[in-house]
Structure formats: structure tokens, C-alpha cells
Amino acid sequence: MSPVPKYDFNAQGRRLPQLDLSSLKINIAFIRNKTIVITGGASGFGAGFCTEWAPHGANIIIGDVNVAAGEALIAKLRLETNNKNLHFIHLDVTSWRSQVDFFREAVRLSPHGGIDTVVANAGVNGPREANLFENPMSDYLNDPDPPAPTLKTIDVNLTGVLYTAHLALFYLPRNPDSTPCSPTSPSGPGQRDRHLILLGSIASLYPVVTQTPYTVSKHAVLGLFRSLRMNAPLSSGIRVNMLCPYFVHTPILGTPARLVLSGNAIGSVEDVVEAATCLVSRPEIIGRALVIGPKVKVRVQVDEDGIGLGGTDGIPYVEQVFEVADPERSGMPDGQGAIQERAIWEVYADDFQHADHFTARMMNLNQAASAVKGWIGFAVDMASAITWRLWSGKPNREMTPVKKERTSK
Ligand SMILES: NC(=O)c1ccc[n+]([C@@H]2O[C@H](COP(=O)([O-])OP(=O)(O)OC[C@H]3O[C@@H](n4cnc5c(N)ncnc54)[C@H](O)[C@@H]3O)[C@@H](O)[C@H]2O)c1
């Protein structure tokens, strides 16, 4: 029997070496003249991105349901930066029509007639909705017409993001003079881009207990990222990256969340903006996910080359840490080992390695099973796939005329 070809997940899934985030290299000049579209840009991270990129000459169009905050932010930034290419448009990401209009208007406002970066950022969390989902209050047994649970979190964080991503997949390859993304993309200010950033969360990676709809929505954004990160560069030359922030004090965190988080280290908007700026400003970064946690300053063990363990390979094990600084304290006294101060980590290449290896083993087993089936098995399956409707008696649904629904009078 011929040997089974091995599915090389590292080659197929990662392709590029891990990012060196020990010092975040930002190529701020690249941002000039880029047209950047941000959903949910009136507040929190969205407002932070806009505030950081506007003075560097980006053309920014933000969309948000919060008209007052969006208009005020744009008016303030226009005044402060003298950048006239900043715009606010009302947008409800849950409405397909609203998103279509938003993208059309963004392209019309763009000085070069295209979009370089789309940031799918709008998001909500509803603790009450989550509570009602997990603790059903309606009498589903006896109520003759029980209401369905509300799932606004899914509507905004998942359907809204899918609409945005879908429109980005349409508009980005049509960005005039843009070329398909590549690890060797030139990064001059005149260069156009095709870039989609998804706002995941730490809730994309582990469950925020009691916040089920939010966790589900952000896990789904991770699924979207993992699907597109490999496919979009190949099919339409679009690079797709993701941000997974830890908890940060923005308006999305209500009082109960802030109470639960009291005393814990917390992330900062500045670090999320820095991670996003790194992705936006470096067109060679393709298919990467960055986790942004609270900034930690630790003194770690070093290896024989004097390199801090954990270093660019990831977060050090706590046993390798000699000392953790109080976040309120700026300095750290001299001592053994190396000092690391990091808030941003690359998650894809490290934390998903186990999942990837599991999947690779499963794929290898599947391929081994396919090899046993051989060409005859393949031919039988193909014939069955083409003819199954004939022998199963199932009509081809696409061919069946749509019946008019009867309306009750
Ligand atoms: N703050 C955190 O702790 C945290 C952590 C991880 C991920 N995130 C994610 O970051 C993104 C931004 O959140 P944030 O922390 O800046 O919160 P935020 O509340 O400050 O900003 C969210 C923005 O989205 C807008 N929005 C809500 N529904 C909308 C709709 N239907 N259409 C258009 N805009 C809408 C809001 O008006 C608001 O301006 C979200 O996707 C959120 O899930 C936040």
C-alpha cells in the first residue's frame, strides 16, 4: 500500500513565521491616505482607532447607531487634526439595508474611490438578555403563545459582523489600484490595501461564564476569522486579522461587570489601539489574531542565550516568573532574569497549536481512511453524489416551483 500523504497543518494553516511582538513595529506612514471604515466607531475602541489614525492622514468613515456621539467625535477630530476626510454616517449593523447604504456612501466619500481597511467593530453585550436566556422566565408549557428569547447580542455581534464582512469581501478587492495581499507587500503611503479586521474578544477563546449569547457570538467571530484567514487571501487577495481584547473599561461594560472585575488587572483602550495600528500599518501581516490583555510587567527566567522565557514564544509559565510588578508602580528593582512588559500576544500561532495538531491528526486519519477506499471508492462516491436524487426519490428542491403560501382570512 502506498504511504498516506500527511496533511501539514503548519504549512497549510500558518504559512508565516510567528510575529515578533517583543517590540511592536508600527509603520505609521502607511496609514496616510488609507480609507478606513469602522462600524461602531462612536465610542470605546472604535473612537480610539479613529482618534489615533485621524492625525496621521487616514480617511475615516465611522458608522454607529449613536448619532450624537458619532457626530461629536468627528466634529472634534476635524477641528483638532484639520483632517477633512473624517465622516460619520448613521448605521445599524443589524439592518442589511443600512449596511449597504453605509458602504456605498463610504466609497462615495473616499478620496480615491475605494476602501483599504474595514474594521468590524460594533458590538453589544446584554447581561439581562444573557440572564433571561439561561434562566427562562416564560411558562413555555402553558402559555399559548410564548415569546421567543431576544437575541440582540447575536443580531449585532454575529449577523451584523457577517453583513459587514460580506460587504468587505465585495468592496476590498475593488479598491482601485490595490493588489492582492502578500507577505512581501510594499508598505509605502501610496500603496493601497485590502484589509478586514474582526473584533473578537477573549470571549472568542474561553467562555465568559453567565454571558452565553456574548460568548457564542464571539466564538462565531473566531470561526469567521479562521475560515477567512486562509481563504480570503487566496480567493480575493484580502488579508484578514483579528483582535481579541481582554476586559477593558468602555461603555460596553456595565456596572455588574465592573463590580465583578473589581480588584483585577484590566486592559486599556490604548493597548487595543496599538495592536490595531500595528495590523493596519503593516500590510505584510496576514491572518493573525492578537490577544490584548492587561499590561503585565514581570521578571522572567532566561535561557542559555539570555532570552527571556516566554519572550516572543508566548506568555511565560508562572513558575518561570521571579517577580510581578504592581501595575500602579512604574519601576522594577534590579534582580535575576529579564524584564518583560507586554500587553499584546499573538494567539493564533501559539494557543491554537493544540487544536491544529488535533485537527491534523484527525485529517491524517481521514486521509488514511480515504487511501483505503482508493480510486474505486472515490468513483462510487462521485456517481452516488450525482445520482442520489434519482434513486432516493427526493425531488431537486432548486427545481421545485415555490408554492404560494395560503393566507388565512
Ligand atoms: N470593552 C471590552 O471589554 C471588550 C473586550 C473584548 C472585545 N470587545 C469588543 O470590542 C468591540 C467594541 O466595543 P467597545 O468596548 O468599544 O464598546 P462600546 O460600547 O464603547 O462601543 C461599541 C459601539 O458599537 C455601537 N453599536 C452597538 N450596536 C450597534 C448597531 N446595531 N449598529 C451600529 N453600531 C452599534 C455602539 O453604539 C458603540 O458606539 C465590540 O465588538 C466588543 O464586543 C470589547
The ligand as an SDF file (V2000), in Angstrom:
LIG
                    3D

 44 48  0  0  0  0  0  0  0  0999 V2000
  -14.5440   46.5920   26.2170 N   0  0  0  0  0  0  0  0  0  0  0  0
  -14.2640   45.3060   26.3640 C   0  0  0  0  0  0  0  0  0  0  0  0
  -14.0350   44.8150   27.4740 O   0  0  0  0  0  0  0  0  0  0  0  0
  -14.1920   44.4270   25.1430 C   0  0  0  0  0  0  0  0  0  0  0  0
  -13.4260   43.2650   25.2370 C   0  0  0  0  0  0  0  0  0  0  0  0
  -13.3480   42.4500   24.1230 C   0  0  0  0  0  0  0  0  0  0  0  0
  -13.9980   42.7740   22.9560 C   0  0  0  0  0  0  0  0  0  0  0  0
  -14.7370   43.9130   22.8940 N   0  0  0  0  0  0  0  0  0  0  0  0
  -15.4080   44.1900   21.6060 C   0  0  0  0  0  0  0  0  0  0  0  0
  -14.9350   45.4160   21.0820 O   0  0  0  0  0  0  0  0  0  0  0  0
  -15.9280   45.9930   20.2370 C   0  0  0  0  0  0  0  0  0  0  0  0
  -16.1120   47.4510   20.6080 C   0  0  0  0  0  0  0  0  0  0  0  0
  -16.6270   47.5040   21.9310 O   0  0  0  0  0  0  0  0  0  0  0  0
  -16.2580   48.6570   22.9470 P   0  0  0  0  0  0  0  0  0  0  0  0
  -15.6310   48.0460   24.1230 O   0  0  0  0  0  0  0  0  0  0  0  0
  -15.5590   49.7600   22.2550 O   0  0  0  0  0  0  0  0  0  0  0  0
  -17.7230   49.0800   23.4280 O   0  0  0  0  0  0  0  0  0  0  0  0
  -18.5460   50.4290   23.1770 P   0  0  0  0  0  0  0  0  0  0  0  0
  -19.8940   50.1730   23.7420 O   0  0  0  0  0  0  0  0  0  0  0  0
  -17.7820   51.5960   23.6880 O   0  0  0  0  0  0  0  0  0  0  0  0
  -18.6120   50.5330   21.5810 O   0  0  0  0  0  0  0  0  0  0  0  0
  -19.4700   49.7620   20.8120 C   0  0  0  0  0  0  0  0  0  0  0  0
  -20.0830   50.6720   19.7710 C   0  0  0  0  0  0  0  0  0  0  0  0
  -20.9440   49.8670   18.9430 O   0  0  0  0  0  0  0  0  0  0  0  0
  -22.1050   50.6390   18.6980 C   0  0  0  0  0  0  0  0  0  0  0  0
  -23.2340   49.7920   18.3050 N   0  0  0  0  0  0  0  0  0  0  0  0
  -23.9820   48.9850   19.0980 C   0  0  0  0  0  0  0  0  0  0  0  0
  -24.9620   48.4170   18.3750 N   0  0  0  0  0  0  0  0  0  0  0  0
  -24.8200   48.8620   17.1150 C   0  0  0  0  0  0  0  0  0  0  0  0
  -25.5500   48.6460   15.9030 C   0  0  0  0  0  0  0  0  0  0  0  0
  -26.6270   47.8460   15.8730 N   0  0  0  0  0  0  0  0  0  0  0  0
  -25.1310   49.2460   14.7930 N   0  0  0  0  0  0  0  0  0  0  0  0
  -24.0460   50.0730   14.8100 C   0  0  0  0  0  0  0  0  0  0  0  0
  -23.3320   50.3440   15.9210 N   0  0  0  0  0  0  0  0  0  0  0  0
  -23.7210   49.7350   17.0590 C   0  0  0  0  0  0  0  0  0  0  0  0
  -22.3660   51.3680   19.9910 C   0  0  0  0  0  0  0  0  0  0  0  0
  -23.2410   52.4780   19.8160 O   0  0  0  0  0  0  0  0  0  0  0  0
  -20.9540   51.7580   20.3870 C   0  0  0  0  0  0  0  0  0  0  0  0
  -20.5940   53.0200   19.8570 O   0  0  0  0  0  0  0  0  0  0  0  0
  -17.1740   45.1350   20.4300 C   0  0  0  0  0  0  0  0  0  0  0  0
  -17.2810   44.2230   19.3500 O   0  0  0  0  0  0  0  0  0  0  0  0
  -16.9050   44.3840   21.7150 C   0  0  0  0  0  0  0  0  0  0  0  0
  -17.5950   43.1650   21.7890 O   0  0  0  0  0  0  0  0  0  0  0  0
  -14.8470   44.7490   23.9560 C   0  0  0  0  0  0  0  0  0  0  0  0
  1  2  1  0
  2  3  2  0
  2  4  1  0
  4  5  1  0
  4 44  2  0
  5  6  2  0
  6  7  1  0
  7  8  2  0
  8  9  1  0
  8 44  1  0
  9 10  1  0
  9 42  1  0
 10 11  1  0
 11 12  1  0
 11 40  1  0
 12 13  1  0
 13 14  1  0
 14 15  2  0
 14 16  1  0
 14 17  1  0
 17 18  1  0
 18 19  2  0
 18 20  1  0
 18 21  1  0
 21 22  1  0
 22 23  1  0
 23 24  1  0
 23 38  1  0
 24 25  1  0
 25 26  1  0
 25 36  1  0
 26 27  1  0
 26 35  1  0
 27 28  2  0
 28 29  1  0
 29 30  1  0
 29 35  2  0
 30 31  1  0
 30 32  2  0
 32 33  1  0
 33 34  2  0
 34 35  1  0
 36 37  1  0
 36 38  1  0
 38 39  1  0
 40 41  1  0
 40 42  1  0
 42 43  1  0
M  CHG  2   8   1  16  -1
M  END
$$$$
